[in-house]
């Protein structure tokens, strides 16, 4: 326009030209004030082959340029929205009918299409190494891998990422379950999902988020930990490590400068170059830092709609088992609050017997107790006992198939209404003293309590007021509903303990073939009470 005006020499021509351009100004104003469609970007959890949760709103989110408009089409629904001033946007579709496959189309300046979307059951599968343990390293792996052809089971494995701040994205992609994709996926999660697929017929989506050796505080948000009195020492240690890192980082700059001068002189004089100072590592990037794994590996997939979670963790908290009584319920509440889906199913595995050489043999039972207390007190939880399928010489027992099956029993019974399936072995309920013996009552007895090997019941001990425990005789009474425990050495018993040792591979179960959980009837001081 200016070039045209500059070429005009006569006033009359200038007047005509200005009038013509003024006619177009309103249209130009409308053009440049209209919404501009931005380039749409999506978090990794949205990709081809994904599974969305049946019966729940479909929550979608991502990024574009600030204020730019986006259009999303999915399963006959269409939404138009704008990114906010930070370039973020979110949308929510109504629950979808029909298993699919569906596609989801995003239109901005670019066009993204997610294909082969199934509607089914989505479960988050998290914890430390026993959940992380791949199918390729489990019992009978060659046969199991060869049979892992389930195109309607979809797998999403989150790559390891620890962070001091909540992350908005992670690395991973949805893939169909086949021998190649399943072999390095969590064995427990795979067997859990396979059982659900076979029993329900519905598509299954499994999100694996695991890190071997990680404590529970890494998987719990800092905000949740701050509300737990017993977690204060954890937060204080984390803060101390961060402060030390900050100080070391400042001094590291000076050490590097000094090293650089020494290096140059060494090169000039032909002497050996000194070792370069090691940079301090950020504690927030480690799995034992409070909230680091929640930030890096859970937050990026919230609020993706799910059915529930399965969890296998606790070995790294054995030394602080008493503290786990507070940490574990807080962890479950944290996830449920963050997802905003109410008390979704949270199914977990009681850690297996193992000879912890560094710890007294009562510490592991105290961790079992913390898990049992969580099961009793936190609604919509399920606990798998593994006392009969452990390996005392290996903290990673290889029979993950049975662990996955037992987790699936809880889901089938409690979540999918298959009440004919007993989900658990006997769980201690109550006791009463009857002269020189103690009578124990249990839940989840099914058709009756039994000795799983037809031998005398093992690992029962009994004590009087002196708190000295003696090996005890245990008899099944009342048609398999009650157990009587006694010892000639204890005339006035007050407490019974069962399987109260880290190497207890007992033989108490029910006729469904499921083992009983270790327990004690007393609340006397434990080995881990003061460990923080």
N, C-alpha and C positions, 0 to 999 in steps of 0.2 A: 504493500500500500504506500509506504513512504517513498519507495523507488519511483512509483508512478507519479506521485505528487512532485517529486524533485525534477522530473523531466518536463513539467508543464511550465510554459513561459507566459501565457496570456491569462489575465485575471478571470476572464469569462470561462476559460477552460478549467481553471482551478475551482471555480464555483460549482460547475457541473460535476466535476470529479468528487468533491467533498459531499455533495448532496447524494450521489450514488452510494458512496461508502457508508454514509449515515443510515441509509435504508437497511444495510446489513448488520449494523451494530446490535440491535436487539436480538437478532438470531444468533449472533456470535456469543452474546452474553448467556443465552439459554443453553447453547452448546457446551460452554465451559463450566456452567454451574450444575449441569446434570451429573449424577453419580457415575464415577469411572470404575469400571470393573477391574479388580485387582488380581494379581497372580496368587492363586490359592496354594497353600502348603498344608500338609497334613502330618500329624504325628505318626510314628511307625506302626502303632497298634491298628491303624486303618490301612489295610492292603488287600490285594487279591487273596481269595481263599479264606477270608476271615469268617468267624461265626459270631452272630449277634444273639443276645439272650432272648429266648422266647418269653413272651408275656410281659416284658418290661419296656419302658420307653427306650428308644434308640438315641443315645446321646452322642453327638458328634461335635468336634471342635478342631480349631486349627488357627492359621495365621494368614494375613494378607496385608496390604498397605493400609495405614490408618484411614478409616472412613470409607473404604472402598466397598462396593457391593458384590454380593456373591449369591448365586442361585444353586440350590441343591435339589436333586430329584432322586427319590428312592421309593420303590414299591408302590407306585401310584400316588405318592405324596410329593408336593413341591413346596419348598421354603425359599423365601428371599430375605436377605439380611445384610447388615453392614458390619464391617470390622470396627472395633472401638478405636479410641485414640492411641492405644498401644499396639494396634494391628492385630488384635485377637478377636476371635468370633466363636460362638457356640450355637448349636441348634439341637432341637429335640423332636424326633419323629414319634408318632404313635406306635405302639406295639404292632408288629407285622404278622399277618397270617400267612401260612404256607411256608414250607421248609426251604423253598428256593430251588435252584440258585437265583439270586437277585443281583442287581447291579446298582451302584450308587454313583451319580454323575454330579460333579462340581464344575460350575462354570463361572469364571471370572475373565481376566484377560486370557487366561489359559483354560484348558478343559481337562479335568481328571476323571477317569472312570475306574471304579473299583469293581471287579468282576468276581463271579463265582462265590457270592456271599450266601452262606447258609444260616438258617434260623434254628437254634438248638439250645444246648446247655453249656454255659461257659463257667469254668472253674479256675481260680488262681491257685497255683501249686508252688508253695514257698517253704523256705527253711534252710538248713545247712547241708552238710555233705550227704547225709542219708537220703534226703530228697533230691539232691543234685546227682546222685549216683546214676550213671547212664545204663541203659538197657544192655549195652555192649559188655558191661562188666558184671552183669547179674547172673544168677544161676541159670544154666541151660540157655545161654544167650544166643548161640547159633540158631537153635530151633525157634526161639521166640522172635528173633529178628526176621527170620525167613517168613514167619507167619504174620508179620506186622503190616498187612495190607488192608487198611481201613480208610478208604477215600473220604468218608464222611466224619472221620476224626481229624481235627485240624490242630496243629501245634504252633505255638508262638514262644520262642525262647529268648528271654531278655538277656542281652550281653551284660557282663559285670560292669557296674558303675557305682562308685561310692562318692558322695558329695556332701559338702557342708551346707549346701542350700538346696531347696526343692527344685528338681529339674522338671522341665516341661516335656521332654522327649527322651526316648531310649533307642537302643539299636536292637533290631529284630524284625522278623517278617513272618507272616502266616504261611504255613506249608501243609500240604496234605500228608497224612500219615502213611508212610510206606517203609520198607526195610531200610532205605537209605536215610530218611529223615528221622526215623524212630531210634536208630541205634545209639545216637549220642544225646537223646532226650532223656529226661528223668524216667527211670524205670518205674518208680512208685506211681508217678503221675500217669504214665502210659497204661499200666495195668488197671489203675483206677478208672481211667477213661474207657478202656476197652470193655471192662465189666459193665459200665453204664450203657455203652453203645449196644452191647449184646442184649442186655436186659430191657432197655427202654426203646431201642430202635431209633432214637433221635440223634441228629448230629451232635457232636461233642467238640467243644473248643477248650483247649488246655493252655494256660499261660504259665510258663515256668519262670520263676524268679528266685534264684538260689545262689548261695555263696558258701562254700565249705568252710567250716571253722568259725562261723559267724555267731555272735551272741544275740540274744533277743533284743537287746537295747539298740542294736544297729538297725533293726527292722521296725522300730517304733519311732514315731515323730518326737522331736524334742518337746513340742508343746504338750504332748501326752505324758512324757516322762516328768515334766515339771509339775504335774499334778499328783505324782506318786511320791510320798514321803521317803519310801525306801530307795527311790532312784536318785536321791540327792547326791550320794557319793559318786555315782556314775557320772552325773553331770559335772560335778566339781573336778573329777579327774579329767574329763574331756576338756573342760575350760582350761585347766592347768597345762594340758598338752598343747592346746592352741596358743596359749601365751608363750610357752617355751619356744614353739615354732616361730612365732612372730619375732621374738628376740633373736633367735638363731639366724633368721633370714636377714635381719639387719646386719649382724656381725659377719655373715657370710660374704656380703659385698666387700667388706674390708679384707677378708681372707683371700678372696679371689684376686683382688688388686695386688696384694702382696705376693701371691703365687705367680701372677703374671710377670711381675718384675724379676722374681727368682728364675722363672722359666727362661726369660730372655737372656739373663746373665749366664745361665747354664749353657744355653745354645752358643752364646758368643765365646765362652771359654772351653767348650767341648766337654763339659761335665754332664753327669746324668741329670735329666730333667726330673724335678721333684713331682711327687704325686699330687694330682689336682684335688683340692678339698671337696669332700662330698657335700652336695647340696642337701639341706634339711628337707625332710619329707613332710608334707601337709597331713596331719593326723585325720583331718576331715575326709581324706581320700582313702581311708582304711575301713574295713568292715566292722571293726570293734568300736568305732566312734559313734557316740549317741546320734541316732537318726540318719546316719550316712547312707544306709541301704534303703531306708524308707524314701529318702530324698532322691536317690539315684535310680531305684529299681521298682518302686511301688507308686510313688506320686505320678510318674509319667503316664500310667494307665488308669488313673482315676479321673473322671467318673465313668469309664467304660462299664456298661451294665454287665453284671455277673450273676450267677446263681449262688455261688459260695466260694469257700476257700478250703484247701487241705494244707496241712502244716506238719512238718517233721523236723523238730529242732529241740535242743535242750542239752546236748552233750557239752557244749561250751559254757553252760551255766551251772554245771554240777557242783562246783565249789561254792556257789552262791545260791544253793537250792532254796533256802528259806526266803531269800529275796525274790525268787521266781514266783512265789505265792502271790506277790503284788504285781510283778512285772507282766506275767502272762495274761491275767484278766484285763489289765490296762492296755496291753497290746491288741487284744481282740476288740475291745471297745473302741480303740483308736481307729482301726481299719473300718469298723462298722460305721462310726461317725463320719469318717472321711468319704466313704462311698455314698452315704445317705440313702441306703436301701433297707434300713431297719436291721433287725437281728438276723442277718443272713446266716446260713449254715456255716459253722466253722468246725471242721473235723480234723483231728490231730492224732499223731502217733506217740504213744508213750515209749521213751527210748528203751533200747534193748539191754539186757544184762551184758556187762563187760567188766573185766577186772581192771579198774582204774588204779594203776600202780602208785600214782602220786597221792591218792586220797584214801582216807579210811573207808571201809566197805559200807558204812551207813550213809555216806553222802549221796550215792546214787538213789537209794530208796527215798531219801528226802526230796529228790527231784521228782521221782515217781509220785510222791505224795502231793507235791505242788500241782502236778498235772491232774491228778485225781480230784483235788479240791476245785480246780478250775472247771472240770467236767461237771461236778456236783452243783456248783454255784453259778455258772454262767449259762444262760438259756441257749438252746439250739446249738449245743456243741455235742460232739461225739468223740470218744477216745478208743483208739485201737491199742490193745495190749500185745506185746511182742516177746513176752518172757519165754515162749516155747520155740521161737524161731531166731534166737540170737546166736552169737558166736563169741564165747568168752575171750577168745584170742584176737578177735577182730571187731573193731568198733563199727565196721561197715558190713553187717551180715548180708549175705548175697541173696537171700530169699525175699526179693522185693515183690514177687508175684503175689504172695500171700498177704503182704502188707497192703498192696493196692486193692486186693479183693476185700479185705476187711474194712478198708475205708469206704469202698463202694457199698458194703452192707449197710453202713450208717446212712449213706445218701439214699439208697433205695428204700430203707425203712422210714427214715424221718423226713426226707425231702420229697420222695416220689410215691409215698403211700403204700409201700409193700410191707404191710404190717406182719405178714406171715414169716418174714425173714428176721430171725433174731440177730441183732447187730453186735452183741457183746457177750463176753464171758461174765461169770459172776462178779458183781461189784458189792463190796462190803456196805451194809446198810446200818446195822445197829447190833448191840450186844447186851446181855444181861448175865449177872453172876448167879449161878445155881449151885450153892454149897461149895464144893471144891473144884468146880469147873466153870468155864465161861461158854455160853451159848451164843453163836454168831448167826445173824440173819443177813441175807443177800438179796439184791435185785438181779435181774437178768439170769435167773436160774433156768429158764426154759422148761424142758422136760425133766430137769433135775441136775443137781450137782453130782459130779463123778470124779473119780481118780482117772486121769487120762491114760495111765499105763497099768491100771488095775493093781497097783502097788499101794502100800500105806501112804497117806498124805504126808508130804515133806514140807520142811521150812516153816513149821509152826513153832513159836516159842511163847512162853507164858511167864509172868512175873507177879510178885506180891508188892507190898508197899516199899520193900527195899529196892525196887527197880532193877533187880538182878534177874535176867531172863534165862530160862532153862528150856532145853528141847522138850517139846510137848507131843502128846498123843492127840490126834484129831480124828473124830468119827463123824460120818455123815448120818444125820437123823431126819426124821419127819418126811420121808419120801423124797429125800434129796433137796430139801429146802433150808436145812439148818446144819451147822457143824458144832459139835461139842469138843472143847479143848481142855486138856488137863495134864497135870504132872504130879507124881508122888512127892516131888521136891517142893511143891508150892501148895500149901494147904488152904490159904486164903488168897486166891488170885484176884488181881485187879486189872490186869492188862494182857492183851494178846497182840503179838506181832506176826505178820505173815510175809515170807519172802523178803525179810528185811536185811538183805545183803546184796551187794552189786553183782554177785555171781549166782544168784538164786534162779535156777531153772527148775521150777516146781512142777507139780502134776495135778493141780486143782483146776478144774474146768467144768463145762456143762456138756450135755449130750450133743450139742451142736458143734462140738470140737473147738470151742473158743476158750482161751485161758482166763483165769481170774487175775485181777489187778492186785499187786502187793498193797498192804495197808497196815495200820496200827490203830489200836483203840485208845491209846493214851495221847497226851499232848505234852509229854515231858520234854525238857530241853534237848535239842538236837545238835549234831556236829557242825551244822552250817549256820546256826542262829546268828552269829556275830560276824559272818563273812560278808563283806561288801566290796 
